Structures are given as structure tokens and as C-alpha cells.
Amino acid sequence: MNRKPVHLAVYDTLADWETGHATAYLARAGYGIRTVGPSEAPVTSIGGLRITPDLALAALRPEDSSLLILPGADLWDTSDLAPFARTAREFLAAGVPVAAICGATAGLAREGLLDTRDHTSAVSFYLAATGYGGGERYVDADAVTDTAAGGALITAGPTEPVAFAREIFRLLGVYEGEVLDAWYRLFHDSDPAAYAVLQKAAAEQEGARG
């Protein structure tokens, strides 16, 4: 299947642990993963990984993407990453989904993108400190998907990379129903019974291809 790529934002101090589950299994499902930096210059993650972006933010267009993923980073608590929040606004306006985790949720709050959408983050008072107007839409959950305001938006806190990935898979139709539940139980709860469900689904998929 010819799918548009998923774009992963990368910038200095990005939190390595927050998007690995999502990007690994999106790639296995056939999505290309393209990294987008402030420029094409290399960036360095919190964990010291050096990443050379595939393209600069100025070259990114919503119509070329299936999804924009915004990881957390220390720089979200300054104004340095505001251009990524403005790009998220463009994506949502074009009906292309955005997924933001950890500090990226604060960036979207400052941009006004959470004022009319259900959302979550690390804790409610973290977002309240931004002065945003969406406090009544805060949901105390591991991850939240809002599709009511035009353009689907996924949010999650820094301790929920697996739930963040689950919502992405659900939105893009990578996994559904029992299989999605099993994937989450395996990677979040270490439930060995979930592995058998995934193995069965993989075998059935392989049989359908044959």
C-alpha cells in the first residue's frame, strides 16, 4: 500500500523514549518515517543521539504527510520550538492529524490549540502554567484523542509512550479491536497472553497475503 509518510519532529533535547514504540511499529506497518528538524543541521537528543533531519521544517507540507509526531523536549519550555506548534496548527487546519507528547503539549497549549480540544499532558498544572484557556478540556487519562474540532489531535504525558503509540495505531488503523488491545497489554503490562493474540493475527495476515 502506498501511504504518505509519517513525519517525526526532531530537535535538540528531544526525549528519546517517547516515540520509539510508535515509529517502530508504524514502520513495520509500511509507513515511511521522515524526520523534520528546525533546519537540516544535526540535532542531539537528551540521550545524546545525533540525528540528521531528512528535511527542514520550512519544507514540510501537510498534504505530504499522514501524521506529524511532536516529541517532548526541554526546549518546549522556552519559545524555541514555537514554529513546530505553528506547523501543527497548519496540519490540523488541513485535516492532517498531529500527535504530541510531554512538553510538546505545552507548546500546543501556548499556540491555543488545546483551548477547544480534549487533551492530556503530564499533569494539569503543567499546562495551566502556560496561561492557556483550555483547562476545562483537560482529561486525566494516559492518552487522549480528540477529533471533534477538525483535524485529529493525540496528546499524552511523558510516562505514557505505549498509550501514545496505541492512540496513533488506532487513529491510522494500524491495529484495531482485540489486536490493538493485545499490543497495548503486551508492551504496557507485559501480559504474556497478549503475545499469542498478536502471533495469531500476524499468521492470519501472512496467510491472507499468500
N, C-alpha and C positions, 0 to 999 in steps of 0.2 A: 504494500500500500504506500502510495506517495503522500507522505504527510509533510506539512510545514514543520520546520524545526522548532524546538523549544529553546528560548534564549535565557541564559543564566547570567545575571549581572555579577561582575567581579570587580572588586575594588580593594584597596589596602585595608587591612584589619578585618576582612570578611571572616565570618565564623565557619570554619571548615566542616563542622559536624552537622550543620543544619540542613543541608540539601543533598547529601550523598545518597540516601535511600531513594529519593525522588529521581535524581538524574540517572542512577544506575539502572533502575527498572524501567524508566522511560526509554533509555537506550536499548534495553533488551526487547522492548515492545516495538522497536522500529523508528523511534524518534531520533533525529539528529539533535545533538546538544551543541549549541554555539554560545561561546562566552562573549560578553559585552562589557567593555571597560570604559572608563571616562575618556580614554584615548586608546590607541593601540600599544601604548607602552606597558611593560610588565607591571603587575601588581603583586603584593605579598600578603598572604592570609595571616590570621592570628597564629596559626600553627607553623608559619614560616615557609609555606608552599609558594613558589614563584610561578605565576600564571601569566602567559602572554595572551591577551584577548584576541578572539577571532575578528572582532570588529569594534569600532568606536561607537559610543552611544549616539553620536550625531548621525550615523549611517543606519540606525535601526528604524524600521518602519513596521507598524502594527500589522499591515497586510501581509507581511512576510513571515509571520510568526504564529505558532499555535498557543503560546503561553510565554509570559515574562515572569521569571522567578527572581525575587529580591531577597537575598540572604541578609542576616543581621551583620552588623559591623560597628566597631567603636565610632566610626566617622558619622554614623546616623545621628549621633547625639550632638553633632555640630551641623552647620549648613552645607558642608562639603558635598553631600550626596543629594542635595535638593534636585539637581537635574534628573536623577533617576525617578524621583517621585513625580516630577512633571511628565516624564515619559509614561509612567504608569497611568496618569490621567488621560493621555492620548490613547493608550491601549484600551482603557475602559470605555472611552467615548466611541471608539471604533468597534466595540463589541468583542474585543480580544481579551481573554482572561489574564489576571495578574495574581500571583501568589507571593505573599510577603510574610516573613517570619522574624521574630525577635525585634531588633532595633529598626528594621525596615517598616514595621507597623507604626512606629513613632514618626518616621518620615512621611508616611501616607497621612497620618493624623495632622501634621503640620500643613500638608497640602490641601486639607479639607476633604479628603477622600473617604474618611470614616464617619463624617457627620451624619450621613443618611444611610449608612450600611451597617448591618450587624457585623460584629468583628470581635476579635480577642487579641491578647498580647501576653506579655509576661505576667503583669498584674494591672488592674485598672488604674492605680495611681501613677504608674509609669506613663501611661498615655495622658492622664489628667494634667501632668506637669507640662505638657506641650501647649495647654490652653485651648485645645480643640473643642468643638461643640457637639461631639458625638457620644458623650458619656452615657447617655440613656440607652445607647445601642450596644454597649459593651456586654459580651456574653462570657460567663465564667465557664469555659469549655476548653478541651485540649486543642481543637482547631475548629474554625468556623468558615463556612462557605455562604456568601450572600450573592444571590442572583436577581434580587428584586429591583435594584436601582440601575440596571443596564450595565452589561459587562460584568461577568462573574469575578468576584474577589474572594480569595482564600487568605485567611490570617491564622497565625499560630504563635505560641510563645517559644522561647529558646530551648526548653526542655522537651519539646514535642516534635522532633523531626520525623518520627514514624507516623504520627497522626497527620502531620503536614503532607507527607507523601500520600497517605491514604486519601485525603481530600483531592489531591491532584489527580490520582488514578481514577477516582470516582467521576470527577468532572470531565476528564478526557476519555473515559470509557475503557481505560487500560484493563482494569479489573472491575467486576461487578458482583453484587449479591454475596453468595457463600464464598466465592473465591477471594473477593476483596476482604471479607471478614477474616478469612483464614490467613491471608497475607499479614494483616494487622496483628492477629493473635500470635503469629509466629515471631515476628520481629519486635513486637512490643512486650508480649507476655511470655515469650519463649515456650509456647504451648506446642509440644511435640505432635499432638493430634492434628494440628493445623497443617503440618508438613505433608501428611498423607492426602489432604484435600487438594493442596497445590500440585502434588505429583500426579494425581488423577486428572486434574484439569489440564496439565501440561501434556499428558499422554493422549487425552481426548483431542486436544488441539493438533497434536502431531498426526494423529490418525485422520483428522479432517483434511489436513494438507495432503496426506498420501492418497 
